[in-house]
Amino acid sequence: MVNNSVIEIFVGDLSNTEYDAVVVPTNSRLLPSGDLRCKILRKAGTQVQVECNRIINKISKVAVGHSVMTSGGNYTQYLIHANGPRLGQVKEGKNLMQATWNSLKLADEKGLNSIVFPPISQEMRGFTTNFCAKAMLIAIIKYLNEKNKNLKNVSICVEIQPDLVIFENTLKELTS
């Protein structure tokens, strides 16, 4: 528990979760890329990519560290598309924390109660689980302590047991 909100970490398939908002890693053009993003976009249906295209037509690109929200199509209430940094970019940690923070802010401002993240920047961007866990959990804890109004459950869905242990240990370190 952090400021009356639960932080939950679990092993599972992000495309089979039920939350108000599901965060999906993205690129600056909101195009299908990476196994996880493609899987979630398929489940959500073509309507979501149409919404993504409209956003890009309006803003040109999603900067690193930023997030945008669309409907969740056939899958969930909302999808939050977070553009995390690539390994080797300047200010990697800050940009990963910013992508996490901005995703939380979008969900919170929409009045949502629950959100689930994958380890942003891990699959396609080359970061280790340790790096993702520390940057993301610092941002989550800080947001819940300083800004949160509506979020009651913030979850992180990892794909394998060793990643779960890393995220759990990092959470313990940061909250003790």
C-alpha positions in Angstrom: 0.0 0.0 0.0 1.2 3.5 -0.9 -1.1 6.3 0.2 -4.2 4.2 0.2 -3.4 2.6 -3.2 -2.3 -0.9 -3.9 0.8 -1.6 -6.0 0.5 -5.1 -7.3 3.1 -7.1 -9.3 2.2 -10.3 -11.0 3.2 -12.8 -13.7 0.7 -13.0 -16.6 -0.3 -12.1 -20.0 -1.0 -8.4 -20.2 -3.6 -9.0 -23.0 -5.7 -11.0 -20.6 -6.0 -8.5 -17.8 -9.0 -6.5 -16.7 -8.2 -2.9 -15.7 -9.7 0.5 -16.4 -6.5 1.4 -18.3 -3.8 -0.8 -19.9 -0.5 0.8 -20.7 1.1 -0.4 -23.9 4.6 0.5 -25.0 4.7 2.5 -28.3 6.9 4.2 -30.7 6.7 7.9 -31.6 4.3 7.3 -34.5 1.9 5.0 -32.5 2.4 2.2 -35.1 2.2 -1.5 -34.4 5.6 -2.7 -33.3 6.8 -5.4 -30.9 5.0 -8.5 -29.9 3.2 -7.1 -26.9 1.9 -3.9 -28.7 0.8 -5.9 -31.8 -1.0 -8.5 -29.6 -2.9 -5.8 -27.7 -3.8 -3.8 -30.8 -5.1 -7.0 -32.4 -7.3 -7.7 -29.3 -8.5 -4.1 -29.2 -9.5 -4.0 -32.9 -8.8 -1.7 -35.8 -10.7 1.2 -34.1 -7.8 1.8 -31.8 -5.2 2.2 -34.6 -7.6 4.6 -36.3 -7.6 6.7 -33.1 -3.8 6.5 -33.0 -3.6 7.7 -36.6 -5.8 10.6 -35.7 -3.6 11.6 -32.8 -0.5 11.4 -35.0 -2.2 13.5 -37.7 -2.8 16.1 -35.0 0.4 16.1 -33.0 2.9 14.6 -35.5 4.6 12.3 -32.9 4.6 11.2 -29.3 7.9 12.4 -27.7 10.0 10.0 -25.7 8.7 10.0 -22.1 5.2 11.0 -23.1 1.9 9.1 -23.3 -1.4 9.4 -25.0 -4.8 7.7 -24.4 -7.2 6.1 -26.7 -10.3 3.9 -26.1 -9.5 0.3 -25.4 -11.6 -0.9 -28.3 -12.8 -4.4 -27.8 -10.3 -5.1 -25.1 -10.5 -2.6 -22.2 -11.9 0.8 -21.3 -8.8 2.7 -22.2 -5.3 2.1 -23.7 -2.5 4.4 -22.7 0.3 4.4 -25.3 3.7 5.1 -23.5 6.8 6.0 -25.5 9.7 4.9 -23.3 13.3 5.5 -24.1 15.7 3.3 -26.0 18.9 2.0 -24.5 21.6 4.5 -25.2 19.4 7.6 -25.3 20.1 10.6 -23.2 18.3 10.8 -19.8 17.1 7.2 -20.1 16.0 6.9 -16.5 14.3 10.3 -16.4 12.4 9.5 -19.6 11.2 6.1 -18.4 10.0 7.7 -15.1 8.3 10.4 -17.1 6.5 7.9 -19.4 5.3 6.0 -16.3 4.3 9.3 -14.5 2.5 10.6 -17.6 0.5 7.3 -18.0 -0.6 7.5 -14.3 -1.6 11.1 -14.8 -3.7 10.4 -17.8 -5.6 7.6 -16.0 -6.0 9.6 -12.8 -7.2 12.7 -14.6 -9.8 10.5 -16.4 -11.1 9.4 -12.9 -10.0 5.8 -13.4 -9.4 3.4 -10.5 -7.0 0.9 -11.9 -4.1 0.7 -14.3 -1.7 -2.0 -15.4 1.8 -1.6 -16.9 4.2 -3.9 -18.6 7.9 -3.2 -18.0 8.0 -0.2 -20.4 11.2 -0.1 -22.5 12.1 -3.7 -21.8 10.9 -5.7 -24.8 11.8 -3.5 -27.7 14.0 -0.9 -26.1 16.7 -3.1 -24.6 16.5 -2.2 -20.9 17.1 -4.8 -18.1 14.4 -5.7 -15.7 16.4 -4.1 -12.9 16.5 -0.7 -14.7 12.8 -0.8 -15.6 11.8 -1.9 -12.1 13.7 0.9 -10.3 12.7 3.7 -12.7 9.0 2.7 -13.0 8.5 2.0 -9.3 10.2 5.3 -8.2 7.7 7.1 -10.5 4.7 5.1 -9.3 5.4 5.6 -5.6 6.2 9.3 -6.1 3.0 9.8 -8.1 0.8 8.0 -5.6 2.3 10.0 -2.7 2.2 13.4 -4.4 -0.6 13.6 -7.0 -3.0 10.7 -7.0 -6.7 11.4 -6.6 -8.5 8.4 -8.1 -6.1 5.4 -8.6 -6.7 2.6 -6.2 -4.8 -0.1 -7.9 -1.5 0.3 -9.9 -0.3 -3.0 -11.2 2.7 -4.3 -13.2 2.3 -7.4 -15.3 5.6 -9.2 -16.0 5.9 -12.3 -18.2 8.3 -14.5 -16.2 8.9 -15.4 -12.6 12.5 -14.0 -12.4 11.2 -10.5 -13.4 8.5 -10.8 -10.7 11.2 -11.3 -8.0 13.2 -8.3 -9.3 10.2 -6.0 -9.2 9.1 -7.3 -5.8 12.5 -6.8 -4.3 12.8 -3.4 -5.8 9.4 -2.4 -4.4 10.4 -3.7 -1.0 13.7 -1.6 -1.1 11.8 1.5 -2.1 9.1 1.3 0.5 11.0 0.1 3.5 
